């Protein structure tokens, strides 16, 4: 029986998605056993500071990548949005499984917002000056763009911690990724926000299986979970991030989809206060990376460079 050692962060969400990958790999490779290795990253060690203050790119991946390069693990499971587009020499994005729902979800505090069944859109449920929690500069900017009256506060921690803070700290609502809630089976009153206005973070809802480039045996095993449509979409999104030299301190949203050879992308860059928003939609056939770079160029031509700086 062949054994592969899988590296993952130790948060409940990271473990849930890594173990799902392990079960799927063992199901399609009956002679395979996957062992997990929990690795603490910079982002895990500091649960109080805002992410841009910790160090920007790679705060949830650097230590895991070091373990890969050092031969301690055979592959790693990341949330793809955490994985910078430029990887260390010797590592590759070996597999991209099928994407979960990429939408942002507004989790409501039932005590503060009793009329949850009201129609007219999730944000219209929030009273004037409502207190909203999020750890994402992108979500903050998109909230303030649509509702500048809202009071948006930083809230970090795993999903359970943030759900607890929803009531303990008197928030009217918090913003989370729907994919994480689904993977954890989190039960909370939540409404998905339309991706037309709340454009997800590049790669949101997708997983990245990373391995050493020269480990062909492991790469071949991981390819059993490859989802071509998701791969094409996230390659376009990652090309956009790379072309804009964007990081976690950039209020950038991007979502791509495919239909045959056609790749469509909708993306936006905002000022941190949400007052300015530049968006473009691009589509075309050919390599997804070309569509991503074309979208980046369109954003820059419309003045996104000022917001990125």
ZATI-276356 format. One line per 10 residues: number of its first residue (from 1); their letters; for each residue x, y negated, z of C-alpha. Coordinates in pm, 1 decimal. Layout:
NUM = a = X Y Z  ... $
//
This chain:
1 = xxxxxxxxxx = 0.0 0.0 0.0  132.7 -343.1 -95.3  127.8 -622.0 163.6  120.3 -994.0 89.5  168.6 -1254.6 361.9  -67.1 -1549.8 320.7  14.0 -1891.1 469.4  -262.5 -2117.3 594.2  -332.8 -2398.4 835.0  -497.7 -2298.5 1161.2 $
11 = xxxxxxxxxx = -812.0 -2513.3 1155.6  -1144.4 -2327.4 1153.8  -1211.7 -2439.5 795.4  -863.8 -2347.2 671.4  -892.7 -2002.6 829.8  -1243.2 -1947.3 693.9  -1144.8 -2025.3 335.8  -813.0 -1837.4 356.9  -983.7 -1526.8 496.3  -1242.6 -1544.6 222.0 $
21 = xxxxxxxxxx = -959.9 -1543.4 -32.1  -795.2 -1248.2 146.2  -1119.7 -1046.0 139.6  -1172.9 -1119.6 -228.6  -817.5 -1019.2 -318.4  -842.9 -694.5 -122.0  -1175.4 -619.4 -290.0  -1034.6 -642.8 -641.1  -699.9 -481.6 -545.7  -788.8 -179.5 -324.0 $
31 = xxxxxxxxxx = -421.6 -97.1 -259.6  -350.1 -447.8 -130.5  -337.0 -569.1 229.7  -322.7 -944.1 304.0  -172.2 -1062.8 633.6  -226.5 -1421.3 746.2  41.6 -1651.3 885.6  -78.6 -1971.2 1054.1  147.3 -2271.9 996.7  98.4 -2607.7 1170.6 $
41 = xxxxxxxxxx = 140.7 -2908.9 944.6  209.5 -3274.3 1018.7  -158.5 -3353.2 973.9  -252.0 -3083.0 1226.5  -5.0 -3204.5 1487.4  -137.2 -3561.6 1478.4  -515.3 -3563.2 1515.5  -549.7 -3925.7 1626.3  -378.2 -4148.2 1367.7  -538.1 -4233.8 1034.7 $
51 = xxxxxxxxxx = -392.6 -4017.6 756.8  -211.7 -4301.8 570.6  -29.1 -4387.3 895.7  102.1 -4030.4 934.8  293.0 -4022.0 611.1  68.1 -4009.0 307.1  116.3 -3730.8 53.6  167.2 -3374.9 170.0  73.2 -3416.5 537.4  -125.2 -3089.9 520.7 $
61 = xxxxxxxxxx = 108.6 -2898.4 288.3  479.8 -2971.2 341.3  546.6 -2719.7 618.4  355.6 -2448.1 432.9  552.2 -2516.1 115.5  875.8 -2491.2 316.3  765.7 -2147.2 440.0  697.0 -2042.7 81.3  1034.7 -2160.0 -41.8  1200.9 -1989.7 254.1 $
71 = xxxxxxxxxx = 1042.1 -1654.8 169.9  841.7 -1638.0 494.8  511.9 -1602.2 305.9  414.7 -1479.7 -40.5  142.4 -1733.4 -112.7  -48.3 -2018.0 49.3  -413.4 -2121.5 48.2  -472.5 -2497.7 43.8  -770.4 -2724.6 0.7  -675.3 -2841.1 -346.5 $
81 = xxxxxxxxxx = -741.5 -3207.9 -269.9  -460.7 -3190.2 -8.4  -202.9 -3061.0 -258.4  -7.9 -3340.4 -435.0  14.0 -3298.5 -813.9  394.1 -3294.3 -803.3  510.4 -2978.1 -628.3  861.1 -2888.2 -510.4  1080.2 -2712.1 -765.5  1025.7 -2339.4 -747.5 $
91 = xxxxxxxxxx = 654.0 -2353.8 -655.0  347.9 -2336.3 -877.8  -30.5 -2351.9 -867.4  -73.2 -1979.4 -923.5  -453.2 -1960.5 -906.6  -759.4 -2184.3 -881.5  -1070.3 -1991.7 -767.9  -1425.9 -2099.4 -846.2  -1512.1 -2436.4 -699.0  -1762.4 -2491.8 -418.6 $
101 = xxxxxxxxxx = -2010.3 -2782.3 -419.1  -1783.1 -3092.2 -448.7  -2035.7 -3343.7 -311.4  -2002.1 -3558.3 -1.4  -2272.3 -3497.0 257.6  -2422.2 -3749.2 498.3  -2473.5 -3572.7 832.1  -2743.9 -3754.6 1025.4  -2784.2 -3798.1 1398.7  -3144.7 -3691.1 1451.4 $
111 = xxxxxxxxxx = -3167.7 -3889.6 1774.9  -3073.9 -4214.2 1601.3  -3254.8 -4143.7 1271.7  -3576.7 -3954.2 1346.3  -3741.2 -4021.7 1007.3  -3515.0 -3784.3 816.4  -3784.4 -3681.2 568.9  -3812.8 -4033.2 423.6  -3762.2 -4061.3 48.0  -3560.5 -4316.2 -145.1 $
121 = xxxxxxxxxx = -3208.2 -4187.0 -99.9  -2993.0 -4086.5 195.2  -2836.8 -4427.6 253.6  -3179.8 -4590.9 281.1  -3237.7 -4385.6 595.7  -2962.3 -4577.2 773.0  -3073.9 -4883.1 972.2  -2909.0 -5222.8 926.0  -2560.2 -5220.2 1077.0  -2560.6 -4843.9 1136.3 $
131 = xxxxxxxxxx = -2243.7 -4688.2 1281.1  -2092.0 -4436.6 1039.2  -1788.8 -4210.8 1091.2  -1540.3 -4092.3 828.7  -1167.1 -4020.7 807.0  -1154.1 -4099.6 434.2  -1066.4 -4440.0 288.9  -1248.5 -4338.1 -29.5  -1570.2 -4259.3 157.3  -1537.2 -4578.5 361.1 $
141 = xxxxxxxxxx = -1498.7 -4791.9 47.5  -1786.8 -4622.6 -133.7  -2015.0 -4665.4 167.5  -1931.9 -5034.1 199.8  -1972.0 -5091.8 -173.2  -2335.7 -4979.9 -152.6  -2407.5 -5091.0 206.4  -2172.6 -5370.5 319.8  -2375.3 -5404.9 641.0  -2261.1 -5066.7 773.4 $
151 = xxxxxxxxxx = -2009.1 -5037.0 1057.3  -1763.4 -4769.4 941.7  -1529.7 -4615.1 1201.5  -1247.5 -4364.3 1168.7  -1325.8 -4015.7 1296.2  -1077.3 -3728.1 1260.2  -1064.1 -3366.6 1367.9  -1203.4 -3040.0 1233.6  -1566.6 -3019.7 1128.6  -1689.1 -2897.4 1467.9 $
161 = xxxxxxxxxx = -1506.1 -3182.7 1641.3  -1654.2 -3441.6 1407.6  -2003.9 -3298.3 1445.9  -1962.3 -3321.0 1823.4  -1846.1 -3682.0 1796.1  -2161.0 -3758.0 1593.8  -2366.1 -3749.3 1912.4  -2100.6 -3815.3 2175.6  -1982.7 -4140.7 2018.9  -2323.4 -4267.8 1912.7 $
171 = xxxxxxxxxx = -2281.9 -4249.9 1534.9  -2591.5 -4277.6 1320.0  -2420.2 -4046.2 1068.7  -2085.3 -3907.6 958.9  -1961.1 -3818.0 612.2  -1821.4 -3471.0 542.1  -1744.4 -3257.4 237.7  -2035.3 -3025.3 160.3  -1788.6 -2751.8 57.4  -1636.5 -2737.3 405.3 $
181 = xxxxxxxxxx = -1977.1 -2720.1 570.5  -2080.8 -2436.3 337.4  -1762.8 -2236.9 397.8  -1802.9 -2266.3 773.8  -2177.3 -2208.9 770.9  -2214.4 -2535.7 963.2  -2574.7 -2601.6 1055.7  -2648.7 -2973.6 1061.1  -2906.2 -3207.2 912.5  -2717.7 -3327.1 604.5 $
191 = xxxxxxxxxx = -2805.7 -3484.4 272.5  -2581.7 -3455.2 -35.0  -2484.9 -3790.8 -185.3  -2508.9 -3819.8 -565.9  -2170.8 -3782.9 -735.0  -2268.2 -4062.6 -975.1  -2211.6 -4313.3 -692.7  -2017.9 -4109.5 -436.3  -1753.6 -3970.1 -667.1  -1567.5 -3692.0 -478.2 $
201 = xxxxxxxxxx = -1196.0 -3692.2 -410.1  -994.1 -3531.8 -691.2  -997.8 -3157.2 -631.5  -1267.5 -3171.2 -363.1  -1445.6 -2838.3 -318.3  -1167.9 -2640.7 -490.0  -895.9 -2421.0 -342.6  -534.0 -2390.8 -453.1  -339.2 -2065.1 -427.3  27.1 -2161.1 -437.2 $
211 = xxxxxxxxxx = 319.7 -1924.1 -483.7  683.2 -1918.4 -585.6  722.9 -1961.4 -959.8  958.1 -1663.2 -991.7  736.0 -1426.0 -788.6  561.6 -1278.0 -1090.7  409.1 -983.7 -901.9  228.5 -1207.8 -654.0  117.3 -1445.7 -928.8  -33.6 -1156.1 -1123.6 $
221 = xxxxxxxxxx = -230.0 -1039.3 -818.2  -360.0 -1389.3 -744.5  -477.9 -1437.0 -1103.2  -762.6 -1197.6 -1029.2  -944.8 -1490.6 -864.4  -873.4 -1746.5 -1138.4  -1176.5 -1947.8 -1260.1  -1098.3 -2109.7 -1594.6  -1360.9 -2384.5 -1580.0  -1250.5 -2495.6 -1233.8 $
231 = xxxxxxxxxx = -884.6 -2484.5 -1338.8  -952.6 -2712.6 -1636.7  -1151.6 -2959.6 -1426.5  -895.9 -2990.1 -1148.3  -603.1 -3011.3 -1389.8  -771.1 -3318.2 -1540.5  -828.0 -3465.9 -1194.3  -470.7 -3397.6 -1081.6  -332.7 -3554.0 -1400.2  -529.9 -3868.6 -1317.9 $
241 = xxxxxxxxxx = -385.9 -3879.0 -964.1  -33.0 -3831.8 -1096.0  -69.6 -4099.3 -1364.3  -201.3 -4350.3 -1110.0  57.9 -4245.3 -847.8  -233.5 -4226.6 -604.2  -223.3 -4087.7 -251.7  -447.9 -4050.4 50.0  -437.0 -4428.0 103.4  -601.8 -4486.2 -235.1 $
251 = xxxxxxxxxx = -983.6 -4516.3 -247.2  -1002.9 -4303.3 -563.5  -1278.8 -4070.5 -672.7  -1267.4 -3836.3 -972.2  -1480.9 -3546.4 -1087.3  -1437.4 -3352.6 -1411.0  -1650.0 -3085.0 -1575.8  -1615.5 -2865.8 -1882.3  -1843.5 -2741.2 -2157.7  -1649.9 -2517.3 -2391.4 $
261 = xxxxxxxxxx = -1348.3 -2718.7 -2506.1  -1505.9 -3048.5 -2400.2  -1379.3 -3205.6 -2075.7  -1579.2 -3489.4 -1918.7  -1450.8 -3704.8 -1633.8  -1609.2 -3972.7 -1418.0  -1380.1 -4170.0 -1187.6  -1355.9 -4490.5 -987.8  -1105.2 -4696.1 -790.4  -1226.7 -4929.4 -516.4 $
271 = xxxxxxxxxx = -1081.6 -5196.0 -293.2  -1054.9 -5080.8 67.5  -1335.9 -5313.0 173.7  -1560.2 -5175.7 -101.6  -1620.6 -5516.9 -257.4  -1455.7 -5426.5 -587.5  -1523.7 -5110.6 -786.2  -1381.6 -5016.0 -1125.5  -1519.5 -4702.2 -1286.5  -1480.8 -4524.5 -1619.2 $
281 = xxxxxxxxxx = -1620.3 -4214.6 -1787.9  -1404.9 -4030.3 -2040.5  -1458.0 -3715.8 -2242.0  -1279.5 -3528.8 -2514.7  -1149.0 -3192.2 -2627.6  -798.6 -3059.5 -2583.8  -572.5 -3021.8 -2282.4  -743.3 -3133.8 -1958.0  -429.1 -3323.3 -1856.6  -472.1 -3548.0 -2160.8 $
291 = xxxxxxxxxx = -825.4 -3641.6 -2049.5  -697.7 -3719.7 -1700.6  -421.6 -3944.4 -1831.1  -665.7 -4113.2 -2068.6  -899.3 -4186.5 -1778.8  -607.7 -4331.6 -1580.4  -515.3 -4558.1 -1871.8  -876.3 -4675.0 -1902.7  -885.7 -4761.7 -1531.9  -561.1 -4956.9 -1559.6 $
301 = xxxxxxxxx = -686.7 -5144.2 -1865.6  -990.1 -5254.0 -1664.5  -770.1 -5392.4 -1387.2  -742.2 -5099.7 -1144.9  -372.2 -5167.7 -1101.4  -448.9 -5458.8 -869.8  -662.1 -5237.8 -645.0  -402.9 -4960.4 -646.2  -137.5 -5203.7 -523.4 $
//
